[in-house]
Amino acid sequence: MICSVCKINQAKYTCPICKAKYCCLNCAKIHKSICSGPNSEIDSQNILQKSEEVTEEISISPFEIFKSFPEIMNKLSDPRLQDIIIRIDQADDREKELVDELARNKEFEIFVHQLLDVAPKSIEP
């Protein structure tokens, strides 16, 4: 089932009040701000508008979404991947270093595609 808030990710959690499904902490906070009970009749336009308003107020990094994916979090604990990320981040030309790493490291390329598959539209390239 797809998240009722972002309409992008797989829903993993359920609102105890209205039983709406959502995918992460950020979406839970947005939903909580608009949930009006078990028989909530909120139209989709109102949800979208409220969601945009609340998203502006929530100071959660867009990268919080990755915490909802254990496979990604597990890979991020790999020291080799951490070294690659640090090297790219510290490079004078980060974009070139990223492109070079993607070309020479298939495992890293797969990981980056996993990130992009679950990343919110606001942080996609």
N, CA, C and O atoms as a Tinker XYZ file with bonds, in Angstrom:
   500  protein
     1  N      0.849000   -1.179000    0.000000    73     2
     2  CA     0.000000    0.000000    0.000000    64     1     3
     3  C      0.895000    1.242000    0.000000    63     2     4     5
     4  O      1.913000    1.277000    0.692000    81     3
     5  N      0.518000    2.249000   -0.768000    73     3     6
     6  CA     1.275000    3.486000   -0.909000    64     5     7
     7  C      0.927000    4.455000    0.224000    63     6     8     9
     8  O     -0.208000    4.485000    0.701000    81     7
     9  N      1.904000    5.234000    0.642000    73     7    10
    10  CA     1.729000    6.236000    1.697000    64     9    11
    11  C      0.612000    7.210000    1.313000    63    10    12    13
    12  O      0.585000    7.725000    0.196000    81    11
    13  N     -0.303000    7.454000    2.248000    73    11    14
    14  CA    -1.431000    8.357000    1.980000    64    13    15
    15  C     -1.024000    9.821000    2.006000    63    14    16    17
    16  O     -1.811000   10.687000    1.626000    81    15
    17  N      0.198000   10.110000    2.450000    73    15    18
    18  CA     0.654000   11.502000    2.546000    64    17    19
    19  C      1.510000   11.881000    1.338000    63    18    20    21
    20  O      1.160000   12.793000    0.589000    81    19
    21  N      2.627000   11.186000    1.148000    73    19    22
    22  CA     3.541000   11.555000    0.061000    64    21    23
    23  C      3.156000   10.924000   -1.273000    63    22    24    25
    24  O      3.555000   11.411000   -2.330000    81    23
    25  N      2.384000    9.845000   -1.225000    73    23    26
    26  CA     1.949000    9.130000   -2.422000    64    25    27
    27  C      3.115000    8.583000   -3.245000    63    26    28    29
    28  O      2.979000    8.359000   -4.448000    81    27
    29  N      4.275000    8.368000   -2.586000    73    27    30
    30  CA     5.463000    7.898000   -3.299000    64    29    31
    31  C      5.923000    6.553000   -2.748000    63    30    32    33
    32  O      6.086000    5.590000   -3.498000    81    31
    33  N      6.130000    6.494000   -1.439000    73    31    34
    34  CA     6.759000    5.335000   -0.813000    64    33    35
    35  C      5.737000    4.325000   -0.311000    63    34    36    37
    36  O      4.551000    4.618000   -0.156000    81    35
    37  N      6.245000    3.133000   -0.067000    73    35    38
    38  CA     5.432000    2.069000    0.502000    64    37    39
    39  C      5.072000    2.416000    1.943000    63    38    40    41
    40  O      5.949000    2.772000    2.730000    81    39
    41  N      3.803000    2.319000    2.295000    73    39    42
    42  CA     3.355000    2.616000    3.664000    64    41    43
    43  C      3.778000    1.482000    4.593000    63    42    44    45
    44  O      3.640000    0.304000    4.264000    81    43
    45  N      4.297000    1.866000    5.763000    73    43    46
    46  CA     4.730000    0.877000    6.750000    64    45    47
    47  C      4.001000    1.044000    8.078000    63    46    48    49
    48  O      4.024000    0.148000    8.922000    81    47
    49  N      3.359000    2.186000    8.260000    73    47    50
    50  CA     2.740000    2.504000    9.540000    64    49    51
    51  C      1.277000    2.894000    9.332000    63    50    52    53
    52  O      0.868000    3.273000    8.235000    81    51
    53  N      0.502000    2.793000   10.408000    73    51    54
    54  CA    -0.925000    3.103000   10.344000    64    53    55
    55  C     -1.285000    4.061000   11.460000    63    54    56    57
    56  O     -0.872000    3.883000   12.606000    81    55
    57  N     -2.059000    5.080000   11.119000    73    55    58
    58  CA    -2.540000    6.029000   12.119000    64    57    59
    59  C     -3.499000    5.299000   13.061000    63    58    60    61
    60  O     -4.441000    4.661000   12.592000    81    59
    61  N     -3.285000    5.376000   14.372000    73    59    62
    62  CA    -4.163000    4.682000   15.311000    64    61    63
    63  C     -5.555000    5.311000   15.389000    63    62    64    65
    64  O     -6.491000    4.691000   15.893000    81    63
    65  N     -5.687000    6.521000   14.897000    73    63    66
    66  CA    -6.962000    7.224000   14.979000    64    65    67
    67  C     -7.840000    6.949000   13.761000    63    66    68    69
    68  O     -8.983000    6.514000   13.901000    81    67
    69  N     -7.300000    7.206000   12.557000    73    67    70
    70  CA    -8.141000    7.090000   11.351000    64    69    71
    71  C     -7.739000    5.924000   10.454000    63    70    72    73
    72  O     -8.391000    5.665000    9.443000    81    71
    73  N     -6.676000    5.225000   10.817000    73    71    74
    74  CA    -6.176000    4.057000   10.086000    64    73    75
    75  C     -5.546000    4.396000    8.731000    63    74    76    77
    76  O     -5.353000    3.503000    7.905000    81    75
    77  N     -5.224000    5.663000    8.493000    73    75    78
    78  CA    -4.513000    6.040000    7.273000    64    77    79
    79  C     -3.119000    5.435000    7.314000    63    78    80    81
    80  O     -2.551000    5.246000    8.390000    81    79
    81  N     -2.573000    5.134000    6.156000    73    79    82
    82  CA    -1.250000    4.522000    6.059000    64    81    83
    83  C     -0.223000    5.587000    5.675000    63    82    84    85
    84  O     -0.503000    6.467000    4.862000    81    83
    85  N      0.980000    5.495000    6.273000    73    83    86
    86  CA     2.057000    6.421000    5.942000    64    85    87
    87  C      3.390000    5.696000    6.042000    63    86    88    89
    88  O      3.470000    4.589000    6.574000    81    87
    89  N      4.455000    6.347000    5.513000    73    87    90
    90  CA     5.724000    5.632000    5.341000    64    89    91
    91  C      6.829000    5.988000    6.327000    63    90    92    93
    92  O      7.719000    5.170000    6.561000    81    91
    93  N      6.800000    7.182000    6.911000    73    91    94
    94  CA     7.947000    7.604000    7.717000    64    93    95
    95  C      7.532000    8.663000    8.740000    63    94    96    97
    96  O      6.379000    9.093000    8.784000    81    95
    97  N      8.494000    9.065000    9.551000    73    95    98
    98  CA     8.246000   10.055000   10.589000    64    97    99
    99  C      7.755000   11.379000   10.008000    63    98   100   101
   100  O      6.826000   11.986000   10.540000    81    99
   101  N      8.367000   11.820000    8.935000    73    99   102
   102  CA     7.971000   13.076000    8.313000    64   101   103
   103  C      6.503000   13.022000    7.869000    63   102   104   105
   104  O      5.731000   13.941000    8.143000    81   103
   105  N      6.130000   11.947000    7.188000    73   103   106
   106  CA     4.746000   11.801000    6.735000    64   105   107
   107  C      3.795000   11.627000    7.920000    63   106   108   109
   108  O      2.655000   12.089000    7.873000    81   107
   109  N      4.259000   10.964000    8.979000    73   107   110
   110  CA     3.427000   10.819000   10.180000    64   109   111
   111  C      3.120000   12.181000   10.792000    63   110   112   113
   112  O      1.989000   12.437000   11.206000    81   111
   113  N      4.121000   13.053000   10.852000    73   111   114
   114  CA     3.903000   14.387000   11.412000    64   113   115
   115  C      2.949000   15.194000   10.548000    63   114   116   117
   116  O      2.088000   15.909000   11.061000    81   115
   117  N      3.104000   15.078000    9.238000    73   115   118
   118  CA     2.198000   15.785000    8.337000    64   117   119
   119  C      0.781000   15.256000    8.530000    63   118   120   121
   120  O     -0.165000   16.033000    8.657000    81   119
   121  N      0.636000   13.936000    8.552000    73   119   122
   122  CA    -0.688000   13.345000    8.721000    64   121   123
   123  C     -1.313000   13.750000   10.052000    63   122   124   125
   124  O     -2.492000   14.101000   10.109000    81   123
   125  N     -0.529000   13.701000   11.109000    73   123   126
   126  CA    -1.051000   14.046000   12.436000    64   125   127
   127  C     -1.641000   15.454000   12.454000    63   126   128   129
   128  O     -2.628000   15.715000   13.141000    81   127
   129  N     -1.028000   16.355000   11.693000    73   127   130
   130  CA    -1.508000   17.743000   11.683000    64   129   131
   131  C     -2.829000   17.905000   10.935000    63   130   132   133
   132  O     -3.525000   18.905000   11.114000    81   131
   133  N     -3.182000   16.916000   10.089000    73   131   134
   134  CA    -4.421000   17.042000    9.316000    64   133   135
   135  C     -5.465000   15.992000    9.675000    63   134   136   137
   136  O     -6.598000   16.065000    9.199000    81   135
   137  N     -5.107000   15.026000   10.500000    73   135   138
   138  CA    -6.026000   13.956000   10.871000    64   137   139
   139  C     -7.148000   14.513000   11.737000    63   138   140   141
   140  O     -6.912000   15.196000   12.733000    81   139
   141  N     -8.364000   14.203000   11.332000    73   139   142
   142  CA    -9.492000   14.710000   12.109000    64   141   143
   143  C    -10.382000   13.593000   12.640000    63   142   144   145
   144  O    -11.567000   13.807000   12.897000    81   143
   145  N     -9.823000   12.421000   12.801000    73   143   146
   146  CA   -10.557000   11.360000   13.461000    64   145   147
   147  C    -10.876000   10.176000   12.576000    63   146   148   149
   148  O    -10.501000   10.141000   11.404000    81   147
   149  N    -11.576000    9.200000   13.150000    73   147   150
   150  CA   -11.817000    7.931000   12.479000    64   149   151
   151  C    -12.641000    8.038000   11.196000    63   150   152   153
   152  O    -12.445000    7.235000   10.284000    81   151
   153  N    -13.529000    8.976000   11.101000    73   151   154
   154  CA   -14.369000    9.110000    9.910000    64   153   155
   155  C    -14.004000   10.360000    9.130000    63   154   156   157
   156  O    -14.867000   11.053000    8.591000    81   155
   157  N    -12.736000   10.627000    9.082000    73   155   158
   158  CA   -12.220000   11.835000    8.448000    64   157   159
   159  C    -12.586000   11.884000    6.972000    63   158   160   161
   160  O    -12.299000   10.949000    6.225000    81   159
   161  N    -13.206000   12.952000    6.562000    73   159   162
   162  CA   -13.571000   13.165000    5.160000    64   161   163
   163  C    -12.775000   14.348000    4.635000    63   162   164   165
   164  O    -13.339000   15.409000    4.369000    81   163
   165  N    -11.471000   14.173000    4.484000    73   163   166
   166  CA   -10.617000   15.248000    4.002000    64   165   167
   167  C    -10.346000   14.988000    2.526000    63   166   168   169
   168  O     -9.829000   13.930000    2.168000    81   167
   169  N    -10.689000   15.939000    1.671000    73   167   170
   170  CA   -10.464000   15.718000    0.246000    64   169   171
   171  C     -8.971000   15.794000   -0.075000    63   170   172   173
   172  O     -8.193000   16.386000    0.675000    81   171
   173  N     -8.585000   15.192000   -1.191000    73   171   174
   174  CA    -7.161000   15.086000   -1.534000    64   173   175
   175  C     -6.520000   16.446000   -1.768000    63   174   176   177
   176  O     -5.337000   16.614000   -1.474000    81   175
   177  N     -7.256000   17.417000   -2.284000    73   175   178
   178  CA    -6.692000   18.753000   -2.490000    64   177   179
   179  C     -6.353000   19.389000   -1.146000    63   178   180   181
   180  O     -5.305000   20.020000   -1.006000    81   179
   181  N     -7.233000   19.227000   -0.157000    73   179   182
   182  CA    -6.998000   19.766000    1.178000    64   181   183
   183  C     -5.787000   19.090000    1.817000    63   182   184   185
   184  O     -4.983000   19.751000    2.474000    81   183
   185  N     -5.653000   17.779000    1.628000    73   183   186
   186  CA    -4.502000   17.047000    2.170000    64   185   187
   187  C     -3.221000   17.568000    1.545000    63   186   188   189
   188  O     -2.242000   17.814000    2.250000    81   187
   189  N     -3.216000   17.739000    0.229000    73   187   190
   190  CA    -2.029000   18.231000   -0.452000    64   189   191
   191  C     -1.650000   19.618000    0.050000    63   190   192   193
   192  O     -0.480000   19.884000    0.324000    81   191
   193  N     -2.638000   20.501000    0.171000    73   191   194
   194  CA    -2.373000   21.862000    0.637000    64   193   195
   195  C     -1.834000   21.845000    2.063000    63   194   196   197
   196  O     -0.830000   22.494000    2.358000    81   195
   197  N     -2.502000   21.100000    2.949000    73   195   198
   198  CA    -2.052000   21.012000    4.342000    64   197   199
   199  C     -0.669000   20.390000    4.420000    63   198   200   201
   200  O      0.175000   20.835000    5.198000    81   199
   201  N     -0.438000   19.362000    3.614000    73   199   202
   202  CA     0.848000   18.687000    3.611000    64   201   203
   203  C      1.964000   19.657000    3.245000    63   202   204   205
   204  O      3.022000   19.649000    3.874000    81   203
   205  N      1.740000   20.488000    2.242000    73   203   206
   206  CA     2.748000   21.465000    1.844000    64   205   207
   207  C      2.986000   22.487000    2.952000    63   206   208   209
   208  O      4.126000   22.877000    3.203000    81   207
   209  N      1.909000   22.923000    3.619000    73   207   210
   210  CA     2.054000   23.893000    4.708000    64   209   211
   211  C      2.845000   23.301000    5.858000    63   210   212   213
   212  O      3.749000   23.944000    6.393000    81   211
   213  N      2.508000   22.078000    6.240000    73   211   214
   214  CA     3.159000   21.440000    7.377000    64   213   215
   215  C      4.606000   21.100000    7.047000    63   214   216   217
   216  O      5.485000   21.233000    7.898000    81   215
   217  N      4.857000   20.663000    5.816000    73   215   218
   218  CA     6.220000   20.322000    5.427000    64   217   219
   219  C      7.140000   21.518000    5.608000    63   218   220   221
   220  O      8.291000   21.358000    6.014000    81   219
   221  N      6.650000   22.707000    5.313000    73   219   222
   222  CA     7.457000   23.899000    5.496000    64   221   223
   223  C      7.782000   24.135000    6.973000    63   222   224   225
   224  O      8.836000   24.682000    7.298000    81   223
   225  N      6.882000   23.726000    7.859000    73   223   226
   226  CA     7.070000   23.958000    9.291000    64   225   227
   227  C      7.957000   22.901000    9.943000    63   226   228   229
   228  O      8.599000   23.181000   10.955000    81   227
   229  N      8.004000   21.699000    9.386000    73   227   230
   230  CA     8.764000   20.611000    9.986000    64   229   231
   231  C     10.231000   20.760000    9.607000    63   230   232   233
   232  O     10.571000   20.896000    8.432000    81   231
   233  N     11.079000   20.732000   10.600000    73   231   234
   234  CA    12.495000   20.941000   10.335000    64   233   235
   235  C     13.257000   19.617000   10.326000    63   234   236   237
   236  O     14.321000   19.503000   10.936000    81   235
   237  N     12.717000   18.632000    9.641000    73   235   238
   238  CA    13.369000   17.337000    9.500000    64   237   239
   239  C     14.106000   17.327000    8.161000    63   238   240   241
   240  O     13.569000   17.743000    7.134000    81   239
   241  N     15.309000   16.858000    8.195000    73   239   242
   242  CA    16.084000   16.745000    6.964000    64   241   243
   243  C     15.370000   15.807000    6.000000    63   242   244   245
   244  O     14.812000   14.797000    6.430000    81   243
   245  N     15.376000   16.117000    4.711000    73   243   246
   246  CA    14.758000   15.198000    3.754000    64   245   247
   247  C     15.437000   13.840000    3.756000    63   246   248   249
   248  O     14.864000   12.859000    3.283000    81   247
   249  N     16.654000   13.773000    4.284000    73   247   250
   250  CA    17.375000   12.511000    4.330000    64   249   251
   251  C     16.857000   11.578000    5.431000    63   250   252   253
   252  O     17.263000   10.418000    5.496000    81   251
   253  N     15.964000   12.075000    6.295000    73   251   254
   254  CA    15.349000   11.237000    7.338000    64   253   255
   255  C     14.614000   10.049000    6.720000    63   254   256   257
   256  O     14.491000    8.998000    7.349000    81   255
   257  N     14.132000   10.211000    5.502000    73   255   258
   258  CA    13.378000    9.144000    4.847000    64   257   259
   259  C     14.205000    7.864000    4.760000    63   258   260   261
   260  O     13.652000    6.766000    4.807000    81   259
   261  N     15.529000    7.997000    4.633000    73   259   262
   262  CA    16.372000    6.825000    4.486000    64   261   263
   263  C     16.388000    5.960000    5.744000    63   262   264   265
   264  O     16.687000    4.768000    5.671000    81   263
   265  N     16.069000    6.547000    6.893000    73   263   266
   266  CA    16.021000    5.776000    8.137000    64   265   267
   267  C     14.898000    4.744000    8.122000    63   266   268   269
   268  O     14.896000    3.810000    8.924000    81   267
   269  N     13.951000    4.912000    7.215000    73   267   270
   270  CA    12.844000    3.966000    7.096000    64   269   271
   271  C     13.219000    2.736000    6.281000    63   270   272   273
   272  O     12.403000    1.827000    6.125000    81   271
   273  N     14.433000    2.695000    5.763000    73   271   274
   274  CA    14.864000    1.600000    4.910000    64   273   275
   275  C     16.083000    0.917000    5.519000    63   274   276   277
   276  O     17.210000    1.378000    5.335000    81   275
   277  N     15.862000   -0.185000    6.247000    73   275   278
   278  CA    16.965000   -0.875000    6.932000    64   277   279
   279  C     18.097000   -1.295000    6.001000    63   278   280   281
   280  O     19.261000   -1.267000    6.400000    81   279
   281  N     17.778000   -1.684000    4.769000    73   279   282
   282  CA    18.826000   -2.108000    3.838000    64   281   283
   283  C     19.782000   -0.950000    3.542000    63   282   284   285
   284  O     20.997000   -1.139000    3.480000    81   283
   285  N     19.228000    0.239000    3.363000    73   283   286
   286  CA    20.066000    1.413000    3.109000    64   285   287
   287  C     20.892000    1.748000    4.349000    63   286   288   289
   288  O     22.090000    2.011000    4.248000    81   287
   289  N     20.258000    1.738000    5.504000    73   287   290
   290  CA    20.977000    2.054000    6.740000    64   289   291
   291  C     22.094000    1.041000    6.993000    63   290   292   293
   292  O     23.172000    1.410000    7.459000    81   291
   293  N     21.844000   -0.217000    6.693000    73   291   294
   294  CA    22.861000   -1.251000    6.862000    64   293   295
   295  C     24.048000   -0.983000    5.947000    63   294   296   297
   296  O     25.199000   -1.089000    6.372000    81   295
   297  N     23.774000   -0.637000    4.698000    73   295   298
   298  CA    24.864000   -0.350000    3.763000    64   297   299
   299  C     25.652000    0.885000    4.195000    63   298   300   301
   300  O     26.869000    0.939000    4.016000    81   299
   301  N     24.966000    1.872000    4.761000    73   299   302
   302  CA    25.660000    3.085000    5.202000    64   301   303
   303  C     26.609000    2.830000    6.371000    63   302   304   305
   304  O     27.476000    3.655000    6.658000    81   303
   305  N     26.448000    1.697000    7.043000    73   303   306
   306  CA    27.354000    1.371000    8.153000    64   305   307
   307  C     28.640000    0.698000    7.662000    63   306   308   309
   308  O     29.558000    0.465000    8.449000    81   307
   309  N     28.706000    0.388000    6.370000    73   307   310
   310  CA    29.895000   -0.246000    5.790000    64   309   311
   311  C     31.031000    0.781000    5.700000    63   310   312   313
   312  O     30.874000    1.810000    5.043000    81   311
   313  N     32.178000    0.513000    6.354000    73   311   314
   314  CA    33.299000    1.467000    6.335000    64   313   315
   315  C     33.800000    1.785000    4.922000    63   314   316   317
   316  O     34.227000    2.909000    4.656000    81   315
   317  N     33.750000    0.796000    4.011000    73   315   318
   318  CA    34.193000    1.061000    2.631000    64   317   319
   319  C     33.293000    2.099000    1.962000    63   318   320   321
   320  O     33.781000    3.000000    1.280000    81   319
   321  N     31.987000    1.974000    2.155000    73   319   322
   322  CA    31.053000    2.948000    1.588000    64   321   323
   323  C     31.243000    4.313000    2.240000    63   322   324   325
   324  O     31.189000    5.340000    1.565000    81   323
   325  N     31.463000    4.323000    3.530000    73   323   326
   326  CA    31.717000    5.591000    4.231000    64   325   327
   327  C     32.957000    6.277000    3.668000    63   326   328   329
   328  O     32.963000    7.493000    3.477000    81   327
   329  N     34.014000    5.497000    3.402000    73   327   330
   330  CA    35.238000    6.065000    2.823000    64   329   331
   331  C     34.965000    6.672000    1.447000    63   330   332   333
   332  O     35.472000    7.746000    1.124000    81   331
   333  N     34.163000    5.980000    0.644000    73   331   334
   334  CA    33.823000    6.488000   -0.688000    64   333   335
   335  C     33.064000    7.807000   -0.569000    63   334   336   337
   336  O     33.368000    8.769000   -1.274000    81   335
   337  N     32.089000    7.846000    0.312000    73   335   338
   338  CA    31.279000    9.057000    0.490000    64   337   339
   339  C     32.149000   10.216000    0.981000    63   338   340   341
   340  O     32.015000   11.344000    0.508000    81   339
   341  N     33.027000    9.934000    1.916000    73   339   342
   342  CA    33.924000   10.981000    2.443000    64   341   343
   343  C     34.839000   11.485000    1.330000    63   342   344   345
   344  O     35.038000   12.691000    1.177000    81   343
   345  N     35.395000   10.553000    0.555000    73   343   346
   346  CA    36.291000   10.952000   -0.532000    64   345   347
   347  C     35.561000   11.843000   -1.546000    63   346   348   349
   348  O     36.107000   12.851000   -1.994000    81   347
   349  N     34.348000   11.476000   -1.898000    73   347   350
   350  CA    33.567000   12.278000   -2.844000    64   349   351
   351  C     33.262000   13.645000   -2.246000    63   350   352   353
   352  O     33.394000   14.669000   -2.916000    81   351
   353  N     32.856000   13.652000   -0.986000    73   351   354
   354  CA    32.501000   14.914000   -0.326000    64   353   355
   355  C     33.692000   15.856000   -0.199000    63   354   356   357
   356  O     33.521000   17.074000   -0.263000    81   355
   357  N     34.899000   15.315000   -0.019000    73   355   358
   358  CA    36.083000   16.142000    0.171000    64   357   359
   359  C     36.794000   16.502000   -1.133000    63   358   360   361
   360  O     37.758000   17.268000   -1.121000    81   359
   361  N     36.330000   15.959000   -2.246000    73   359   362
   362  CA    36.974000   16.228000   -3.533000    64   361   363
   363  C     36.758000   17.680000   -3.955000    63   362   364   365
   364  O     35.736000   18.290000   -3.642000    81   363
   365  N     37.734000   18.212000   -4.667000    73   363   366
   366  CA    37.598000   19.569000   -5.200000    64   365   367
   367  C     36.453000   19.642000   -6.207000    63   366   368   369
   368  O     35.705000   20.619000   -6.242000    81   367
   369  N     36.324000   18.596000   -7.023000    73   367   370
   370  CA    35.235000   18.515000   -7.994000    64   369   371
   371  C     34.381000   17.304000   -7.618000    63   370   372   373
   372  O     34.575000   16.204000   -8.136000    81   371
   373  N     33.434000   17.528000   -6.710000    73   371   374
   374  CA    32.625000   16.423000   -6.187000    64   373   375
   375  C     31.825000   15.713000   -7.280000    63   374   376   377
   376  O     31.706000   14.488000   -7.271000    81   375
   377  N     31.285000   16.477000   -8.208000    73   375   378
   378  CA    30.485000   15.864000   -9.272000    64   377   379
   379  C     31.340000   14.909000  -10.117000    63   378   380   381
   380  O     30.914000   13.796000  -10.428000    81   379
   381  N     32.541000   15.351000  -10.481000    73   379   382
   382  CA    33.438000   14.496000  -11.263000    64   381   383
   383  C     33.818000   13.247000  -10.465000    63   382   384   385
   384  O     33.830000   12.141000  -11.005000    81   383
   385  N     34.122000   13.426000   -9.199000    73   383   386
   386  CA    34.499000   12.282000   -8.355000    64   385   387
   387  C     33.338000   11.290000   -8.246000    63   386   388   389
   388  O     33.547000   10.078000   -8.285000    81   387
   389  N     32.121000   11.807000   -8.111000    73   387   390
   390  CA    30.933000   10.944000   -8.045000    64   389   391
   391  C     30.765000   10.174000   -9.352000    63   390   392   393
   392  O     30.561000    8.960000   -9.335000    81   391
   393  N     30.849000   10.864000  -10.468000    73   391   394
   394  CA    30.700000   10.219000  -11.778000    64   393   395
   395  C     31.781000    9.155000  -11.969000    63   394   396   397
   396  O     31.493000    8.056000  -12.443000    81   395
   397  N     33.013000    9.476000  -11.603000    73   395   398
   398  CA    34.109000    8.509000  -11.717000    64   397   399
   399  C     33.854000    7.272000  -10.858000    63   398   400   401
   400  O     34.064000    6.143000  -11.302000    81   399
   401  N     33.402000    7.494000   -9.634000    73   399   402
   402  CA    33.124000    6.361000   -8.728000    64   401   403
   403  C     31.984000    5.499000   -9.261000    63   402   404   405
   404  O     32.043000    4.272000   -9.184000    81   403
   405  N     30.955000    6.135000   -9.798000    73   403   406
   406  CA    29.837000    5.385000  -10.379000    64   405   407
   407  C     30.306000    4.532000  -11.548000    63   406   408   409
   408  O     29.820000    3.417000  -11.741000    81   407
   409  N     31.250000    5.052000  -12.331000    73   407   410
   410  CA    31.748000    4.327000  -13.500000    64   409   411
   411  C     32.618000    3.135000  -13.118000    63   410   412   413
   412  O     32.611000    2.119000  -13.814000    81   411
   413  N     33.365000    3.242000  -12.027000    73   411   414
   414  CA    34.307000    2.172000  -11.684000    64   413   415
   415  C     33.788000    1.213000  -10.610000    63   414   416   417
   416  O     34.416000    0.184000  -10.358000    81   415
   417  N     32.669000    1.523000   -9.982000    73   415   418
   418  CA    32.217000    0.718000   -8.850000    64   417   419
   419  C     30.735000    0.381000   -9.005000    63   418   420   421
   420  O     29.871000    1.183000   -8.651000    81   419
   421  N     30.446000   -0.802000   -9.534000    73   419   422
   422  CA    29.068000   -1.231000   -9.795000    64   421   423
   423  C     28.246000   -1.292000   -8.496000    63   422   424   425
   424  O     27.071000   -0.925000   -8.481000    81   423
   425  N     28.872000   -1.755000   -7.418000    73   423   426
   426  CA    28.166000   -1.850000   -6.132000    64   425   427
   427  C     27.719000   -0.468000   -5.651000    63   426   428   429
   428  O     26.607000   -0.314000   -5.145000    81   427
   429  N     28.579000    0.526000   -5.809000    73   427   430
   430  CA    28.238000    1.895000   -5.431000    64   429   431
   431  C     27.122000    2.438000   -6.333000    63   430   432   433
   432  O     26.213000    3.121000   -5.860000    81   431
   433  N     27.196000    2.133000   -7.619000    73   431   434
   434  CA    26.149000    2.567000   -8.551000    64   433   435
   435  C     24.786000    2.001000   -8.141000    63   434   436   437
   436  O     23.786000    2.720000   -8.161000    81   435
   437  N     24.741000    0.737000   -7.776000    73   435   438
   438  CA    23.486000    0.113000   -7.331000    64   437   439
   439  C     22.970000    0.804000   -6.074000    63   438   440   441
   440  O     21.774000    1.070000   -5.955000    81   439
   441  N     23.868000    1.095000   -5.139000    73   439   442
   442  CA    23.478000    1.783000   -3.905000    64   441   443
   443  C     22.887000    3.161000   -4.204000    63   442   444   445
   444  O     21.855000    3.530000   -3.644000    81   443
   445  N     23.533000    3.914000   -5.078000    73   443   446
   446  CA    23.035000    5.248000   -5.424000    64   445   447
   447  C     21.647000    5.151000   -6.053000    63   446   448   449
   448  O     20.783000    5.981000   -5.769000    81   447
   449  N     21.425000    4.152000   -6.899000    73   447   450
   450  CA    20.103000    3.978000   -7.504000    64   449   451
   451  C     19.053000    3.604000   -6.451000    63   450   452   453
   452  O     17.896000    4.013000   -6.550000    81   451
   453  N     19.461000    2.830000   -5.451000    73   451   454
   454  CA    18.532000    2.527000   -4.347000    64   453   455
   455  C     18.136000    3.808000   -3.615000    63   454   456   457
   456  O     16.967000    4.003000   -3.281000    81   455
   457  N     19.109000    4.674000   -3.371000    73   455   458
   458  CA    18.813000    5.950000   -2.714000    64   457   459
   459  C     17.852000    6.775000   -3.552000    63   458   460   461
   460  O     16.882000    7.330000   -3.035000    81   459
   461  N     18.122000    6.852000   -4.836000    73   459   462
   462  CA    17.273000    7.660000   -5.715000    64   461   463
   463  C     15.868000    7.094000   -5.833000    63   462   464   465
   464  O     14.913000    7.846000   -6.025000    81   463
   465  N     15.727000    5.778000   -5.722000    73   463   466
   466  CA    14.401000    5.155000   -5.805000    64   465   467
   467  C     13.503000    5.558000   -4.653000    63   466   468   469
   468  O     12.284000    5.625000   -4.815000    81   467
   469  N     14.085000    5.829000   -3.483000    73   467   470
   470  CA    13.270000    6.157000   -2.312000    64   469   471
   471  C     13.349000    7.619000   -1.905000    63   470   472   473
   472  O     12.639000    8.054000   -0.998000    81   471
   473  N     14.206000    8.376000   -2.570000    73   471   474
   474  CA    14.411000    9.787000   -2.188000    64   473   475
   475  C     13.186000   10.635000   -2.509000    63   474   476   477
   476  O     12.562000   10.465000   -3.557000    81   475
   477  N     12.846000   11.546000   -1.606000    73   475   478
   478  CA    11.767000   12.482000   -1.912000    64   477   479
   479  C     12.150000   13.337000   -3.112000    63   478   480   481
   480  O     13.330000   13.590000   -3.354000    81   479
   481  N     11.158000   13.775000   -3.851000    73   479   482
   482  CA    11.418000   14.574000   -5.062000    64   481   483
   483  C     12.246000   15.824000   -4.747000    63   482   484   485
   484  O     12.986000   16.308000   -5.603000    81   483
   485  N     12.126000   16.341000   -3.537000    73   483   486
   486  CA    12.832000   17.573000   -3.177000    64   485   487
   487  C     14.341000   17.414000   -3.132000    63   486   488   489
   488  O     15.054000   18.416000   -3.182000    81   487
   489  N     14.867000   16.171000   -3.037000    73   487   490
   490  CA    16.311000   16.008000   -2.985000    64   489   491
   491  C     16.858000   15.236000   -4.171000    63   490   492   493
   492  O     18.057000   14.961000   -4.227000    81   491
   493  N     16.009000   14.883000   -5.115000    73   491   494
   494  CA    16.496000   14.197000   -6.304000    64   493   495
   495  C     17.247000   15.178000   -7.188000    63   494   496   497
   496  O     16.940000   16.370000   -7.208000    81   495
   497  N     18.250000   14.661000   -7.930000    73   495   498
   498  CA    19.055000   15.550000   -8.797000    64   497   499
   499  C     18.251000   16.111000   -9.956000    63   498   500
   500  O     18.783000   16.870000  -10.766000    81   499
